[in-house]
Structures are given as C-alpha cells and as structure tokens.
Amino acid sequence: MPSSRLGVFVAISLFASSAFAGYEQPKPPRQLGALKFFVGKWKCRGKLHEMPGRPAGAFTATTEVKVGLGGHWATATYIQHKTKTNPAPVSAMFMYGYDSKNKRYISSYRNNYGARAELSSTGWRGNKWVDEGPLYDREGHKMKMRMTLHKLGKSKFKALAEFSGPDGSWRPFNRSECRR
C-alpha cells in the first residue's frame, strides 16, 4: 500500500475510533435468539432438481452457523461437495440479522456462481421458517427465491430451496435433510 493511502487509512481509522469514543455498543436484538437452533455444524444430504444446464442428482453438503459481530449477526457457510452427480457444487454464505423497525428477520445470500439475494422472514411459525425475497444472478437477472426450513427435533432439519418460474409458480432447486 503506498504511503499516501496508508496515511489516509490511519487518519480515517483514528477519526472513526475517536468519533465512537464514549459511545456504548447497542445490545443485539433479543429476537436473534430465534436463530439459536441453527448455530453449529451440520451435515446435509439432498437432491438437486433438474434446472436449465444442470441435471438432477444427489448431493452432500456441510453448513456451519456462527454468531458474531457483537451478537448482531449470524453467519452461515454452506458448501456442497463435488461428486459425479454434482460436478459443479454450490458454495454460499448467508448473513442473518433482525430489522427491528420492520419486525422481520433479514438475510443476505451470496454464492460461488455470482448470485445474490436479500431475503426476509417473520421467523418461526411452529417448526417452520420461511425466507423469501429477490434473487439476482451474476448478470443481474431477477427472480424470487424461497428457503423453507422445517425443524425435525433438536438435531435435524429439512430444507427446500425454490425459485419462482416465469409463470409465478414455485419450482424446487434442491431439497436436503441436515443433521448435527
């Protein structure tokens, strides 16, 4: 890093730290406790549904959810494993939080295909959690995405990822069952 950039970085860092001096960090929203079930490491098995350019097939994946950034966010990494039936696996990151003003859980999704989504949820409805919102592929094409999670006891859940087709109907992308 050139010395002029380093100097600007140091000046901004010092300004930021002095601007927040005496400022007390806000407490995380209590609603984030609803995500406690997902925290930890999971092993998943599932089925990829046929999509344009991709055949149907079985897959395995791992996911890990952690709470961080002062307890204000939960992050999840999701990694499918490369196999004969899944030669181009998906890896993704989610960041979950809570929007106190709109009383909704929010999540930001990014994957190794360049896709991104901004989803939201009202939280648990019994043993079911549904996140929904716009998804954009790497070229900016927009569609709807929905993730439905069903809790199946203390150490197991099933997941269904869907996209909205041109006719507005939901089409499954993948289904899985995850265990601790």
C-alpha positions in Angstrom: 0.0 0.0 0.0 1.5 3.4 -1.0 2.4 5.6 2.0 -0.3 8.2 0.9 -3.0 5.5 1.1 -1.7 4.2 4.4 -1.8 7.8 5.8 -5.4 8.2 4.7 -6.3 4.8 6.1 -4.7 5.7 9.5 -6.4 9.1 9.6 -9.8 7.5 8.9 -9.2 4.8 11.5 -8.3 7.4 14.1 -11.2 9.6 13.2 -13.6 6.6 13.4 -12.3 5.5 16.8 -12.5 9.0 18.3 -16.0 9.5 16.8 -17.2 6.5 18.7 -15.3 7.2 22.0 -17.7 7.1 24.8 -20.4 5.5 22.6 -21.9 2.4 24.1 -22.4 -0.5 21.7 -26.1 -1.4 21.4 -27.2 -4.7 22.6 -28.2 -7.3 19.9 -31.9 -7.6 19.4 -33.4 -10.4 21.6 -35.2 -11.8 18.5 -31.9 -13.2 17.2 -32.2 -15.8 19.9 -34.7 -17.5 17.5 -31.7 -18.5 15.3 -30.1 -20.4 18.2 -31.3 -23.7 16.8 -29.1 -23.4 13.7 -25.9 -22.5 15.5 -23.3 -25.2 15.0 -22.1 -27.7 12.3 -24.4 -29.7 10.1 -24.0 -32.5 7.5 -26.6 -32.5 4.8 -27.8 -35.0 2.1 -30.1 -34.0 -0.6 -31.5 -34.0 -4.1 -30.8 -31.4 -6.8 -33.7 -30.9 -9.1 -33.1 -30.5 -12.8 -32.6 -26.9 -14.0 -31.5 -25.5 -17.4 -27.9 -26.5 -17.8 -27.9 -28.8 -14.8 -29.1 -32.4 -14.4 -30.9 -33.7 -11.3 -28.8 -35.7 -8.9 -27.9 -36.4 -5.3 -25.6 -34.2 -3.2 -23.9 -33.9 0.2 -23.0 -30.6 1.9 -21.8 -29.2 5.1 -23.0 -26.0 6.8 -21.8 -24.1 9.8 -23.7 -21.3 11.6 -21.9 -18.9 14.0 -23.0 -15.8 15.8 -20.6 -12.8 15.5 -20.1 -9.1 15.2 -21.1 -8.4 18.8 -24.0 -10.8 18.6 -25.9 -8.7 16.0 -25.4 -11.2 13.1 -25.4 -14.9 12.5 -23.3 -16.1 9.6 -23.7 -19.4 7.7 -21.4 -21.1 5.3 -22.9 -23.8 3.1 -20.6 -26.0 1.0 -21.8 -28.7 -1.3 -19.3 -31.4 -2.1 -18.1 -32.2 -5.7 -19.3 -35.7 -6.8 -20.2 -37.5 -10.1 -23.8 -36.5 -9.6 -22.9 -32.9 -8.5 -19.9 -31.9 -10.6 -20.4 -28.1 -10.1 -21.3 -27.8 -6.4 -22.7 -24.6 -4.8 -20.9 -22.8 -2.0 -22.8 -20.0 -0.3 -22.7 -17.6 2.6 -25.6 -16.2 4.5 -25.7 -13.4 7.0 -28.8 -13.2 9.2 -30.0 -10.4 11.4 -33.1 -8.7 12.7 -34.7 -5.5 11.4 -36.3 -4.0 14.5 -38.2 -1.3 12.6 -40.0 -3.7 10.2 -40.1 -6.6 12.7 -38.6 -9.1 10.3 -35.6 -11.3 10.1 -33.3 -10.4 7.3 -30.7 -12.4 5.4 -28.2 -11.7 2.7 -27.2 -14.6 0.4 -24.1 -14.8 -1.9 -22.8 -17.8 -3.8 -19.9 -19.0 -5.9 -22.0 -18.6 -9.1 -22.2 -14.8 -8.5 -25.8 -14.9 -7.4 -27.0 -12.7 -4.6 -30.3 -12.4 -2.7 -31.9 -10.3 0.0 -34.4 -12.4 1.9 -36.7 -11.8 4.9 -38.8 -13.8 7.2 -41.3 -13.4 10.0 -39.4 -16.1 11.9 -40.6 -19.4 13.3 -44.2 -20.5 12.6 -44.4 -23.6 14.7 -41.4 -25.7 13.4 -41.2 -23.9 10.0 -39.1 -21.0 9.0 -39.5 -19.3 5.5 -37.1 -16.8 4.0 -38.2 -15.1 0.8 -37.1 -12.3 -1.5 -35.4 -11.3 -4.7 -32.5 -13.2 -6.1 -30.2 -11.8 -8.8 -27.9 -14.0 -11.0 -24.4 -12.7 -11.8 -25.8 -10.9 -14.9 -28.5 -9.1 -12.9 -31.5 -11.1 -13.9 -34.1 -11.1 -11.1 -36.3 -13.9 -9.8 -37.8 -14.8 -6.5 -36.1 -17.2 -4.1 -37.7 -19.0 -1.1 -36.0 -21.1 1.5 -38.2 -23.2 3.7 -36.7 -24.9 6.8 -38.6 -27.5 8.9 -37.2 -28.3 12.3 -37.4 -32.1 12.9 -36.3 -32.3 16.5 -33.2 -31.0 18.3 -30.6 -32.0 15.8 -32.2 -32.3 12.5 -34.0 -30.1 9.9 -35.0 -30.4 6.3 -34.6 -27.6 3.8 -36.3 -26.7 0.5 -34.8 -24.1 -1.9 -37.2 -22.8 -4.6 -37.2 -20.3 -7.4 -40.3 -18.6 -8.9 -40.7 -19.6 -12.6 -41.9 -17.3 -15.3 -45.5 -18.2 -14.7 -45.1 -17.3 -11.0 -45.2 -20.9 -9.7 -42.5 -22.1 -7.3 -40.0 -24.7 -8.6 -37.7 -26.6 -6.3 -34.0 -26.2 -6.8 -32.8 -28.6 -4.1 -34.1 -30.5 -1.1 -32.0 -31.6 1.8 -32.0 -33.0 5.3 -29.4 -31.8 7.7 -28.2 -33.4 11.0 -25.7 -32.3 13.7 
